[in-house]
Amino acid sequence: MAKETFYITTPIYYPSGNLHIGHAYSTVAGDVIARYKRMQGYDVRYLTGTDEHGQKIQEKAQKAGKTELEYLDEMINGIKSLWKKLEISNDDFIRTTEERHKLVVEKVFERLLKQGDIYLGEYEGWYSVPDETYYTESQLVDPVYEDGKIVGGKSPDSGHEVELVKEESYFFNINKYTDRLLEFYDANPDFIQPPSRKNEMINNFIKPGLEDLAVSRTSFDWGVRVPSNPKHVVYVWIDALVNYISALGYLSDDDELFQKYWPADVHLMAKEIVRFHSIIWPILLMALDLPLPKKVFAHGWILMKDGKMSKSKGNVVDPNVLIDRYGLDATRYYLMRELPFGSDGVFTPEAFVERTNYDLANDLGNLVNRTISMINKYFQGELPAYEGPKHELDEDMEALALETVKNFNENMESFQFSVALSTVWKFISRTNKYIDETTPWVLAKDDSQKDMLGNVMAHLVENIRFAAVLLRPFLTNAPREIFKQLNINNPELFELASLESYGALKQPIMVTEKPTPIFPRLDTEAEIAYIKESMQPDQPAATEEEAVPGKAQIDIKDFDKVEIKAATITEAENVPKSDKLLKIQIDLGNEQRQIVSGIAKFYRPEDIVGKKVAVVTNLKPAKLMGQKSEGMILSAEKDGVLTLVSLPSAIPNGAIVK
């Protein structure tokens, strides 16, 4: 009998810059759903990919001196590398520059044109290049007026400046589908999730009246050309959205995947693009006479304490940094536990370190470590077989285990990941308390309590197994490591189906002789400082246009305030837990000083000892990563590379540099 299918998609990402933690959030969430559904026995198809056309890509490539595909290939390699590092279990990766996609876009456009849903006209509107979106005057944020007329403003989605654009364009008559769309909403009340997004779509966009949609451009040429009128490039509304069916082979010679998996069970995305997926995409599918997706889920944003992530604010979180230093499980766990899915959440280094220490290292890791250690101490490593409850506490634990599974599944079905994980952690905390209540160390002193002691160990291991199975969609390594250390090798015991009843370990098993900590405890202060430092942007290279005017002019009195002296570097070493900083000792002739400098990416400590350098000596002392810094060594920067400003060795230490 064929398995029931489940088709899930992420948004396709626009590769105009490096991805940050927000992009990882969407994709990890999709991966959690895909893994969970596979554990339930579904035949899952998980799609992600990239939206590679448009004016911004063309401009980025030109600025980099590359063709569009050369630029894109580099960016896509980085994205795929990040997905691999995050262990994303996608079944396909669609690029809108692929022939399989372009052919479908051409066919869809021509079909809509032929049946009268698309017509040729002229468009004038306020356009944001980064958002690839037109806006009406009423939608603009911070509109700029001149003589009572709007002459500028900002995108309501991103805050980027808009420009007035006028050009010939094809239009998609979406207004004629308004009634059908509202009827669909009524018949499918769970289509848009969370429900607040549905109200937003109806009240803010549909009720005021849907305007016909410009679906082609002539002001740039990087995109899929309209076959019957090649001066037009198909715009993002059709080009990008069609990926969900082009990846399945829709309108191709081999549409087996389309017949098998469409309609999608859930389209997953951030809230700023829910309008496109809940209004434009359903209408496009109606025009094509195709079934609509079952659900559109719009999650919130990852915010910082000072608002949205921004390179200029120095608050962008690179997921690579977190994974490389703290491991994948800690990163995935934080994203899914700390941030309520469907609402905005705030990323803080403090919360990341606390979640890792308290939840993973203390609660889960310590439970596994204590249990295995007790089995080795009291039973020479052989876990007694489960024989059923022997105490009221056992009955309570078994009932709680089954209740935890029930609550976990309910929350997973509604994509309430943080609540699902909270349910598991309540169970883990209760299991830790079970140890304190049953006092194995007391039972071990009484030979007549040997069976009771073995019963406690059997319940502890079964509880840990329950938790490890439930965590498999979220954590990719820890459950495997737990099963390995407990020597649970039967694959059936890794699955959700094994949690339908309690007490699967009916035979003795030999646990590992020496447990290995699954999550090492972090130095709170040092790791918070490390994450904060990693969020600071590297010094940007000045562009040619920026280099000419330079900074604001100062007079000689301002310059005279800066004291620069010659010094020799006598010692240098890496600052612990920092990949940017070196701790440097310098000789200023009449005194020795310590300086912390952000040059570790460009110099090894041993390579700079003995160098004569220029040092700003009258800066106020500062502390960086807990190290005192008494000045600043001057360096030159070009294309992001720092080079120390070296002085001739004949200049004496302490000499004033003017």
C-alpha positions as CSV (number, residue, x, y, z in Angstrom):
1,M,0.0,0.0,0.0
2,A,1.4,3.4,-1.0
3,K,2.3,5.8,1.8
4,E,0.4,9.0,2.2
5,T,2.3,11.9,0.8
6,F,3.4,15.2,2.4
7,Y,4.8,18.1,0.3
8,I,6.4,20.9,2.2
9,T,8.2,24.0,0.8
10,T,10.3,26.9,2.1
11,P,10.3,30.2,0.3
12,I,13.0,30.4,-2.4
13,Y,15.6,32.7,-1.2
14,Y,16.9,35.7,-3.1
15,P,20.7,35.3,-3.3
16,S,21.8,39.0,-3.4
17,G,23.8,38.6,-0.2
18,N,24.9,36.2,2.5
19,L,22.1,34.4,4.3
20,H,21.7,35.1,8.0
21,I,20.0,33.4,11.0
22,G,16.5,34.4,9.7
23,H,16.9,32.4,6.5
24,A,18.2,29.5,8.6
25,Y,15.1,29.7,10.8
26,S,12.7,29.1,7.9
27,T,14.7,26.3,6.5
28,V,15.3,24.5,9.9
29,A,11.6,24.8,10.6
30,G,10.8,23.1,7.3
31,D,13.3,20.4,8.1
32,V,11.8,19.8,11.5
33,I,8.4,19.3,9.9
34,A,9.8,17.1,7.1
35,R,11.7,14.8,9.6
36,Y,8.7,14.6,11.9
37,K,6.4,13.6,9.0
38,R,8.8,11.0,7.9
39,M,8.8,9.6,11.4
40,Q,5.0,9.4,11.1
41,G,5.4,7.2,8.0
42,Y,4.6,9.8,5.3
43,D,6.3,9.9,1.9
44,V,7.7,13.4,2.3
45,R,8.9,15.8,-0.4
46,Y,10.8,18.8,1.0
47,L,11.6,21.6,-1.5
48,T,13.8,24.7,-1.0
49,G,15.7,26.8,-3.6
50,T,16.6,30.2,-4.9
51,D,14.9,33.0,-6.8
52,E,17.6,34.1,-9.2
53,H,16.2,36.7,-11.6
54,G,15.5,40.4,-11.3
55,Q,17.1,43.8,-11.4
56,K,19.0,43.5,-8.1
57,I,20.8,40.4,-9.2
58,Q,21.7,42.0,-12.5
59,E,23.1,45.1,-10.7
60,K,25.0,42.9,-8.1
61,A,26.7,40.9,-10.9
62,Q,27.7,44.0,-12.8
63,K,29.1,45.6,-9.7
64,A,31.2,42.4,-9.1
65,G,32.4,42.4,-12.7
66,K,30.8,39.0,-13.4
67,T,28.1,37.5,-15.5
68,E,24.8,36.9,-13.7
69,L,25.3,33.1,-13.6
70,E,28.9,33.5,-12.4
71,Y,27.7,35.6,-9.5
72,L,24.8,33.3,-8.8
73,D,26.8,30.1,-8.8
74,E,29.1,31.5,-6.1
75,M,26.1,32.6,-4.0
76,I,24.3,29.3,-4.4
77,N,27.3,27.3,-3.4
78,G,27.4,29.2,-0.2
79,I,23.7,28.6,0.4
80,K,23.9,24.9,-0.3
81,S,27.0,24.7,2.0
82,L,25.0,26.3,4.8
83,W,22.1,23.9,4.2
84,K,24.5,21.0,4.4
85,K,26.0,22.3,7.6
86,L,22.5,22.6,9.1
87,E,21.8,19.0,7.9
88,I,18.7,20.2,6.0
89,S,17.0,17.0,4.6
90,N,15.5,18.6,1.5
91,D,14.7,16.3,-1.4
92,D,15.1,19.0,-4.1
93,F,16.7,22.4,-4.6
94,I,15.1,24.5,-7.3
95,R,16.9,27.3,-9.1
96,T,14.8,29.6,-11.2
97,T,17.6,29.8,-13.7
98,E,17.2,26.1,-14.5
99,E,15.7,25.1,-17.8
100,R,13.1,22.9,-16.1
101,H,11.8,26.0,-14.4
102,K,12.1,28.5,-17.2
103,L,10.1,26.3,-19.6
104,V,7.2,26.0,-17.2
105,V,7.2,29.8,-16.6
106,E,7.0,30.4,-20.4
107,K,4.1,27.9,-20.8
108,V,2.2,29.3,-17.8
109,F,2.5,32.9,-19.0
110,E,1.4,32.1,-22.5
111,R,-1.5,30.1,-21.3
112,L,-2.7,32.9,-19.0
113,L,-2.2,35.4,-21.9
114,K,-4.2,33.2,-24.3
115,Q,-7.1,32.7,-22.0
116,G,-7.4,36.5,-21.3
117,D,-6.2,36.6,-17.7
118,I,-3.1,38.6,-18.8
119,Y,-3.3,41.7,-21.0
120,L,-0.8,44.3,-22.2
121,G,-0.9,47.8,-20.7
122,E,1.3,50.5,-19.1
123,Y,2.3,50.7,-15.5
124,E,3.4,53.6,-13.3
125,G,4.1,53.0,-9.7
126,W,6.5,53.3,-6.8
127,Y,9.1,50.5,-7.1
128,S,11.6,49.1,-4.6
129,V,14.5,47.3,-6.2
130,P,15.6,45.2,-3.2
131,D,12.0,44.1,-2.6
132,E,11.2,43.7,-6.3
133,T,7.8,45.2,-5.5
134,Y,5.6,48.0,-6.7
135,Y,3.6,50.0,-4.1
136,T,0.7,52.4,-4.4
137,E,1.1,55.9,-2.8
138,S,-1.1,54.9,0.1
139,Q,1.2,52.0,0.9
140,L,4.4,54.0,1.2
141,V,6.1,54.6,4.5
142,D,7.5,58.0,5.3
143,P,6.2,59.6,2.1
144,V,8.1,62.7,0.8
145,Y,5.9,65.6,-0.4
146,E,6.8,68.4,-2.7
147,D,4.1,71.1,-3.5
148,G,1.5,68.7,-2.1
149,K,2.5,65.8,-4.3
150,I,4.3,62.6,-3.2
151,V,7.8,62.5,-4.7
152,G,9.3,59.7,-2.8
153,G,9.0,57.3,0.2
154,K,10.0,54.0,1.6
155,S,8.9,50.4,1.1
156,P,6.4,49.2,3.8
157,D,8.1,45.8,3.7
158,S,11.8,46.7,4.1
159,G,12.1,50.4,4.6
160,H,14.2,50.8,1.4
161,E,13.8,53.9,-0.8
162,V,11.3,53.6,-3.7
163,E,11.5,55.2,-7.1
164,L,8.7,56.2,-9.6
165,V,8.8,53.8,-12.5
166,K,6.7,54.0,-15.7
167,E,6.9,51.3,-18.4
168,E,4.9,49.0,-20.7
169,S,3.8,45.9,-18.8
170,Y,1.6,42.9,-18.9
171,F,-1.0,42.8,-16.2
172,F,-2.7,39.8,-14.5
173,N,-6.4,40.5,-13.8
174,I,-6.5,39.2,-10.3
175,N,-9.5,41.2,-9.2
176,K,-11.9,38.9,-11.1
177,Y,-10.9,36.1,-8.8
178,T,-11.6,38.0,-5.5
179,D,-15.0,36.3,-4.8
180,R,-13.6,32.8,-5.5
181,L,-10.7,33.5,-3.2
182,L,-12.9,34.7,-0.3
183,E,-15.1,31.6,-0.8
184,F,-12.0,29.5,-0.6
185,Y,-11.0,31.2,2.6
186,D,-14.4,30.5,4.1
187,A,-14.4,26.8,3.0
188,N,-10.8,26.4,4.3
189,P,-10.5,28.4,7.5
190,D,-7.1,27.0,8.4
191,F,-5.6,27.8,5.0
192,I,-3.7,30.9,6.3
193,Q,-1.8,30.4,9.6
194,P,-1.6,31.9,12.1
195,P,-5.2,33.2,11.9
196,S,-4.1,36.8,12.5
197,R,-2.4,36.7,9.1
198,K,-5.7,35.8,7.4
199,N,-7.5,38.8,8.9
200,E,-4.6,41.0,7.8
201,M,-4.9,39.8,4.2
202,I,-8.7,40.3,4.0
203,N,-8.8,43.7,5.8
204,N,-5.6,45.3,4.4
205,F,-5.5,43.9,0.8
206,I,-8.7,42.2,-0.4
207,K,-11.4,44.5,1.0
208,P,-9.9,47.7,-0.3
209,G,-9.9,46.0,-3.7
210,L,-7.3,44.0,-5.5
211,E,-5.5,46.0,-8.3
212,D,-4.4,44.2,-11.4
213,L,-0.9,43.0,-11.1
214,A,2.1,44.0,-13.3
215,V,3.7,40.7,-14.2
216,S,6.4,41.7,-16.7
217,R,9.2,44.3,-16.9
218,T,11.1,45.9,-19.8
219,S,13.6,48.0,-17.7
220,F,15.9,45.0,-17.2
221,D,16.6,41.8,-19.1
222,W,17.8,39.3,-16.5
223,G,14.9,36.9,-16.3
224,V,12.6,34.6,-18.3
225,R,11.5,36.3,-21.5
226,V,7.9,36.3,-22.7
227,P,8.0,34.0,-25.7
228,S,5.4,36.0,-27.7
229,N,7.0,39.4,-26.8
230,P,10.7,38.9,-25.9
231,K,11.3,42.5,-24.9
232,H,9.3,41.7,-21.8
233,V,10.8,39.7,-18.9
234,V,8.4,37.7,-16.7
235,Y,8.2,39.3,-13.3
236,V,8.7,37.7,-9.9
237,W,5.0,37.1,-9.2
238,I,4.8,34.4,-11.8
239,D,8.5,33.5,-12.1
240,A,9.2,32.8,-8.4
241,L,5.9,31.4,-7.3
242,V,5.7,28.8,-10.1
243,N,8.8,27.1,-8.6
244,Y,6.5,25.0,-6.3
245,I,5.1,23.2,-9.3
246,S,8.0,23.5,-11.8
247,A,10.1,21.5,-9.3
248,L,7.5,18.7,-9.6
249,G,7.6,18.6,-13.4
250,Y,4.3,20.4,-14.1
251,L,3.7,20.8,-17.8
252,S,6.8,18.7,-18.6
253,D,7.0,15.4,-20.3
254,D,7.5,13.7,-16.9
255,D,5.0,15.0,-14.4
256,E,4.9,11.9,-12.2
257,L,6.1,13.9,-9.1
258,F,3.4,16.6,-9.8
259,Q,0.7,14.0,-10.0
260,K,2.0,12.3,-6.8
261,Y,2.7,15.3,-4.5
262,W,0.5,18.3,-5.6
263,P,-1.2,20.0,-3.9
264,A,1.3,21.1,-1.3
265,D,0.5,20.3,2.3
266,V,2.2,23.5,3.5
267,H,4.1,26.5,2.1
268,L,6.3,27.9,4.8
269,M,7.6,31.5,4.8
270,A,8.3,34.6,6.8
271,K,5.4,37.0,7.3
272,E,6.5,39.7,4.9
273,I,5.7,37.5,1.9
274,V,2.5,35.9,3.1
275,R,0.5,38.2,0.9
276,F,2.1,36.8,-2.3
277,H,1.4,33.2,-1.1
278,S,-2.1,33.7,0.2
279,I,-3.5,36.0,-2.5
280,I,-1.5,36.0,-5.7
281,W,-0.5,32.3,-5.7
282,P,-4.0,30.9,-5.0
283,I,-5.4,33.2,-7.7
284,L,-2.7,32.0,-10.2
285,L,-3.5,28.4,-9.4
286,M,-7.2,29.1,-9.9
287,A,-6.5,30.6,-13.3
288,L,-4.5,27.4,-14.2
289,D,-7.4,25.3,-12.9
290,L,-5.1,23.6,-10.3
291,P,-5.8,22.5,-6.7
292,L,-4.7,25.0,-4.1
293,P,-2.2,24.2,-1.3
294,K,-3.7,23.0,1.9
295,K,-1.9,25.5,4.2
296,V,0.2,28.7,4.1
297,F,2.1,29.2,7.3
298,A,3.8,32.6,7.9
299,H,6.3,32.7,10.8
300,G,7.5,35.8,12.5
301,W,10.9,37.6,12.3
302,I,14.0,37.0,14.4
303,L,14.5,40.5,15.9
304,M,17.4,41.9,17.9
305,K,17.0,44.0,21.0
306,D,17.4,47.1,18.8
307,G,15.0,46.0,16.1
308,K,15.5,44.1,12.8
309,M,18.9,42.6,11.9
310,S,21.1,45.1,10.0
311,K,24.7,45.0,9.0
312,S,24.9,48.7,9.7
313,K,23.8,48.1,13.3
314,G,26.3,45.4,13.8
315,N,23.6,42.9,14.9
316,V,23.5,40.3,12.1
317,V,23.8,36.7,13.4
318,D,25.7,34.4,11.1
319,P,24.5,30.8,11.7
320,N,27.9,29.5,10.6
321,V,29.5,31.1,13.7
322,L,27.0,29.4,16.0
323,I,27.3,26.0,14.4
324,D,31.1,26.1,14.2
325,R,31.5,27.0,17.9
326,Y,28.5,25.4,19.7
327,G,27.4,22.6,17.4
328,L,24.4,22.1,15.2
329,D,22.1,20.7,17.8
330,A,22.5,23.8,20.1
331,T,21.8,26.1,17.2
332,R,18.7,24.2,15.9
333,Y,17.4,23.8,19.4
334,Y,17.7,27.5,20.2
335,L,15.9,28.5,17.0
336,M,13.0,26.2,17.6
337,R,12.7,26.5,21.4
338,E,13.4,30.2,22.1
339,L,11.4,31.7,19.3
340,P,7.6,31.1,19.2
341,F,6.8,30.0,15.7
342,G,4.3,32.3,14.1
343,S,5.3,35.3,16.2
344,D,8.3,37.6,16.3
345,G,11.1,36.5,18.6
346,V,14.2,38.2,19.9
347,F,17.7,36.7,19.5
348,T,20.1,37.4,22.4
349,P,23.5,35.9,23.0
350,E,22.5,35.6,26.7
351,A,19.5,33.4,25.9
352,F,21.5,31.3,23.5
353,V,24.1,30.5,26.1
354,E,21.5,29.9,28.8
355,R,19.5,27.6,26.7
356,T,22.6,25.6,25.8
357,N,23.8,25.4,29.4
358,Y,20.5,24.9,31.3
359,D,18.4,22.9,28.9
360,L,20.9,20.9,26.9
361,A,24.0,20.5,29.2
362,N,22.2,20.5,32.6
363,D,18.8,19.0,32.1
364,L,19.3,16.5,29.2
365,G,23.0,15.9,29.2
366,N,23.3,15.5,33.0
367,L,20.3,13.2,33.1
368,V,22.0,10.8,30.5
369,N,25.4,11.1,32.3
370,R,24.0,10.4,35.7
371,T,21.9,7.5,34.6
372,I,24.6,5.7,32.7
373,S,27.1,6.3,35.6
374,M,24.6,4.7,38.1
375,I,24.0,1.7,35.9
376,N,27.8,1.1,35.7
377,K,28.2,1.7,39.5
378,Y,25.3,-0.4,40.7
379,F,24.9,-3.0,37.9
380,Q,28.3,-3.2,36.3
381,G,26.9,-1.6,33.2
382,E,24.0,-4.0,32.6
383,L,20.6,-2.4,32.6
384,P,18.0,-4.7,34.1
385,A,15.0,-5.4,31.9
386,Y,11.8,-3.5,32.3
387,E,9.3,-5.4,34.4
388,G,6.5,-2.9,34.8
389,P,5.7,-0.3,37.5
390,K,6.6,-1.3,41.1
391,H,5.7,2.0,42.8
392,E,3.2,4.8,42.6
393,L,6.0,7.0,41.3
394,D,6.6,4.6,38.4
395,E,2.9,4.7,37.4
396,D,3.0,8.5,37.4
397,M,6.1,8.5,35.3
398,E,4.6,6.1,32.7
399,A,1.4,8.1,32.5
400,L,3.4,11.3,32.1
401,A,5.5,9.7,29.3
402,L,2.4,8.8,27.3
403,E,0.8,12.2,28.0
404,T,4.0,13.9,26.8
405,V,3.8,12.1,23.5
406,K,0.2,13.1,23.0
407,N,0.8,16.7,23.8
408,F,4.0,16.7,21.7
409,N,2.2,15.4,18.6
410,E,-0.7,17.9,19.0
411,N,1.7,20.8,19.1
412,M,3.8,19.5,16.2
413,E,0.7,19.2,14.0
414,S,0.0,22.9,14.6
415,F,3.7,23.8,14.1
416,Q,4.0,25.1,17.7
417,F,7.6,23.9,18.0
418,S,8.6,25.8,21.1
419,V,5.6,24.4,23.0
420,A,6.3,20.9,21.7
421,L,9.9,21.2,23.0
422,S,8.7,22.7,26.3
423,T,6.5,19.6,26.7
424,V,9.6,17.4,26.3
425,W,11.6,19.4,28.7
426,K,8.9,19.2,31.4
427,F,9.2,15.5,31.0
428,I,13.0,15.6,31.3
429,S,12.8,17.8,34.4
430,R,10.3,15.4,35.9
431,T,12.6,12.5,35.2
432,N,15.5,14.3,37.0
433,K,13.1,14.8,39.9
434,Y,12.3,11.1,39.8
435,I,15.9,10.4,40.6
436,D,15.8,12.6,43.7
437,E,12.5,11.0,44.8
438,T,13.6,7.4,44.4
439,T,17.1,8.0,45.9
440,P,19.0,5.2,44.0
441,W,22.1,5.8,46.2
442,V,20.0,4.9,49.3
443,L,18.5,1.8,47.6
444,A,21.9,0.6,46.6
445,K,22.9,0.2,50.2
446,D,20.1,-2.3,50.9
447,D,20.5,-5.7,49.1
448,S,16.7,-6.3,49.5
449,Q,16.1,-3.2,47.4
450,K,18.1,-4.5,44.4
451,D,15.0,-5.2,42.3
452,M,13.6,-1.7,43.1
453,L,16.9,-0.1,42.2
454,G,16.9,-2.0,38.9
455,N,13.3,-0.9,38.3
456,V,14.4,2.8,38.8
457,M,17.2,2.4,36.3
458,A,14.8,0.8,33.7
459,H,12.4,3.6,34.1
460,L,15.2,6.2,33.7
461,V,16.5,4.7,30.5
462,E,13.0,4.3,29.0
463,N,12.2,7.9,29.8
464,I,15.5,9.0,28.2
465,R,14.6,6.9,25.1
466,F,11.2,8.6,24.9
467,A,12.8,12.0,25.1
468,A,15.5,11.1,22.5
469,V,12.9,9.9,20.0
470,L,10.8,13.0,20.4
471,L,13.9,15.2,19.8
472,R,14.9,13.5,16.6
473,P,13.1,16.0,14.3
474,F,15.0,18.9,16.1
475,L,18.4,17.5,17.0
476,T,20.4,15.6,14.5
477,N,23.3,14.3,16.6
478,A,22.2,14.1,20.3
479,P,19.5,11.4,19.9
480,R,22.0,9.2,17.9
481,E,24.6,9.7,20.6
482,I,22.1,8.9,23.4
483,F,21.0,5.6,21.7
484,K,24.7,4.8,21.1
485,Q,25.7,5.3,24.8
486,L,22.7,3.4,26.0
487,N,23.4,0.7,23.5
488,I,19.9,0.7,22.1
489,N,20.4,-0.7,18.6
490,N,17.0,-1.7,17.4
491,P,15.9,0.9,14.8
492,E,12.2,0.3,15.6
493,L,12.9,1.8,19.0
494,F,14.0,5.1,17.4
495,E,10.6,5.7,15.9
496,L,7.4,7.5,17.1
497,A,5.4,4.2,16.8
498,S,7.5,2.8,19.6
499,L,6.1,5.4,22.0
500,E,2.5,4.2,21.7
501,S,3.1,2.1,24.9
502,Y,5.7,2.3,27.7
503,G,8.3,-0.3,28.5
504,A,9.9,-1.5,25.3
505,L,13.3,-2.5,26.9
506,K,12.2,-5.9,28.0
507,Q,15.8,-7.4,27.7
508,P,18.9,-6.4,29.7
509,I,21.3,-4.2,27.8
510,M,24.9,-3.2,28.4
511,V,25.4,0.6,28.4
512,T,28.6,2.3,27.6
513,E,31.3,1.9,30.2
514,K,32.1,5.6,30.4
515,P,29.5,8.2,29.4
516,T,30.6,11.1,27.2
517,P,29.0,14.5,27.9
518,I,26.7,15.2,25.0
519,F,26.6,19.0,25.6
520,P,29.7,20.5,27.3
521,R,28.8,23.4,29.7
522,L,29.8,26.8,28.3
523,D,31.6,29.7,30.1
524,T,28.7,32.1,30.2
525,E,30.5,35.4,30.2
526,A,33.1,34.4,27.6
527,E,30.6,32.9,25.2
528,I,28.2,35.8,25.4
529,A,31.1,38.1,24.6
530,Y,32.2,35.9,21.7
531,I,28.7,35.9,20.1
532,K,28.5,39.7,20.4
533,E,31.9,40.1,18.9
534,S,31.0,37.8,15.9
535,M,28.0,40.1,15.2
536,Q,30.2,43.1,14.6
537,P,30.8,43.7,10.9
538,D,34.4,43.6,9.5
539,Q,35.6,47.0,8.4
540,P,34.1,47.5,4.9
541,A,36.3,48.3,2.0
542,A,35.8,51.9,0.8
543,T,34.4,52.1,-2.7
544,E,36.1,54.4,-5.2
545,E,33.2,56.9,-4.9
546,E,33.4,56.8,-1.1
547,A,37.2,57.1,-1.0
548,V,37.4,60.5,-2.7
549,P,35.3,62.6,-0.4
550,G,36.5,60.8,2.7
551,K,35.4,61.8,6.2
552,A,34.4,65.3,7.3
553,Q,37.3,67.8,7.5
554,I,39.0,68.6,10.8
555,D,41.4,71.4,11.7
556,I,45.0,71.0,13.0
557,K,43.8,71.4,16.6
558,D,41.6,68.3,16.3
559,F,44.5,66.3,14.8
560,D,46.9,67.5,17.6
561,K,44.7,65.8,20.1
562,V,45.8,62.4,18.7
563,E,49.1,61.1,20.1
564,I,50.8,58.6,17.8
565,K,54.1,56.9,18.8
566,A,56.5,54.4,17.4
567,A,56.6,51.1,19.2
568,T,58.0,47.6,18.8
569,I,55.8,44.5,19.2
570,T,57.6,42.3,21.8
571,E,55.0,39.5,22.3
572,A,51.7,38.4,20.7
573,E,49.2,35.7,21.3
574,N,45.6,34.8,20.4
575,V,42.9,35.9,22.7
576,P,41.1,32.8,24.0
577,K,37.7,32.1,22.4
578,S,38.1,34.8,19.8
579,D,39.0,34.3,16.1
580,K,39.5,38.1,15.5
581,L,41.7,39.4,18.4
582,L,45.4,39.2,19.2
583,K,46.8,40.2,22.6
584,I,49.9,42.2,21.9
585,Q,52.7,43.6,24.2
586,I,54.5,46.7,22.9
587,D,57.7,48.6,23.9
588,L,57.2,52.3,23.9
589,G,60.7,53.1,25.0
590,N,59.9,54.3,28.5
591,E,57.0,51.9,29.2
592,Q,55.5,48.6,28.2
593,R,51.8,48.3,27.2
594,Q,49.2,45.7,26.3
595,I,47.0,46.3,23.2
596,V,44.2,44.1,21.9
597,S,43.9,44.3,18.2
598,G,41.4,42.8,15.7
599,I,44.0,41.5,13.2
600,A,44.0,37.8,14.0
601,K,42.4,36.9,10.7
602,F,45.4,38.5,8.9
603,Y,48.5,37.8,11.0
604,R,49.8,34.9,13.1
605,P,51.1,36.0,16.5
606,E,54.7,34.9,15.7
607,D,54.7,36.9,12.4
608,I,54.4,40.3,14.0
609,V,56.8,40.0,16.9
610,G,59.7,42.5,16.3
611,K,57.7,44.7,14.0
612,K,58.0,48.5,14.4
613,V,54.4,49.9,14.3
614,A,52.5,53.2,14.8
615,V,50.4,53.3,18.0
616,V,47.7,55.7,19.1
617,T,48.7,56.0,22.8
618,N,46.2,58.4,24.3
619,L,43.0,56.4,23.8
620,K,41.1,55.6,26.9
621,P,41.8,52.1,28.1
622,A,39.2,49.5,27.2
623,K,38.4,45.9,27.8
624,L,37.9,43.5,24.9
625,M,36.9,39.8,25.7
626,G,38.1,40.5,29.3
627,Q,41.6,41.7,28.1
628,K,42.8,45.3,28.9
629,S,43.7,47.3,25.8
630,E,45.8,50.5,26.2
631,G,45.9,52.0,22.8
632,M,45.4,51.1,19.1
633,I,47.9,49.9,16.5
634,L,47.4,51.6,13.2
635,S,46.6,49.5,10.1
636,A,45.6,50.1,6.5
637,E,42.5,48.5,5.1
638,K,41.8,47.5,1.4
639,D,39.1,45.2,0.2
640,G,38.5,44.0,3.7
641,V,42.2,43.1,4.3
642,L,44.1,44.8,7.2
643,T,47.8,45.5,6.9
644,L,49.8,46.9,9.8
645,V,51.4,50.3,9.2
646,S,55.1,49.5,9.6
647,L,57.8,52.0,10.5
648,P,61.5,51.9,9.7
649,S,63.4,50.0,12.4
650,A,65.8,53.0,12.9
651,I,63.0,55.1,14.5
652,P,63.4,54.8,18.3
653,N,60.5,53.5,20.4
654,G,58.5,56.3,21.8
655,A,59.2,58.7,19.0
656,I,56.2,60.9,18.1
657,V,54.6,60.2,14.7
658,K,53.4,63.4,13.1
